[in-house]
Amino acid sequence: MEPELVYKTLANATRRQILRWLKSPGEHFDEREYQRRGLEFSSGVCVSDIGAKTGLAQSVVSSYLQGMQRAGLLESERIGKWTYYRRNEKAIREFVDFMSEEL
């Protein structure tokens, strides 16, 4: 984990909001639709669903998600032609621990 990269990533309000949504995806995305497709939120949330919720262009959302993954905050899984993102809880805990020691 590179703290400076995480700081930069978290400086954006939309990225922080995405992290909050992914913390409890069942509260923010249609779980029935995932179950219909034979998926669970443990695989993550599809880029298109995140994009629809943000109201931003798919290219912007994809860029945000890739940056969050580079910072270590997210993990991704490719299923068919879709990419699903979930939080990297281990890395997030490490960053929180680092922050509590640092500040």
C-alpha positions, 0 to 999 in steps of 0.5 A, a space after each residue: 500500500 502506498 499511502 500517498 496514492 490512497 490519499 490522492 484517491 480518497 480526495 475525490 468525493 465520488 470515489 469515497 461514495 463508491 467505497 461506501 456503496 461497496 461496503 454494503 452493496 445490498 443497500 445500494 444495488 439490486 440484489 435480486 438482479 444479481 441473484 437472477 444472473 446467478 451472482 452474489 455481491 461477494 463477486 463485486 458490483 458491475 461497473 455499469 451498475 456503479 456508473 448508473 448510480 453515479 450518473 457519470 460517463 462509463 469511461 469516467 467511472 471505469 477510470 475511477 475504479 481502476 485508480 482505486 484498484 491501483 491504490 489497493 482499495 478495490 479488487 476486481 473479477 472478470 465474469 464473462 464480458 463484465 468486470 465486477 469490483 469489490 472492496 479490498 477490506 485487508 488493504 483498507 484496514 491496513 490504511 486505517 491502521 496506518 492512519 491511526 498510527 500516523 496521526 
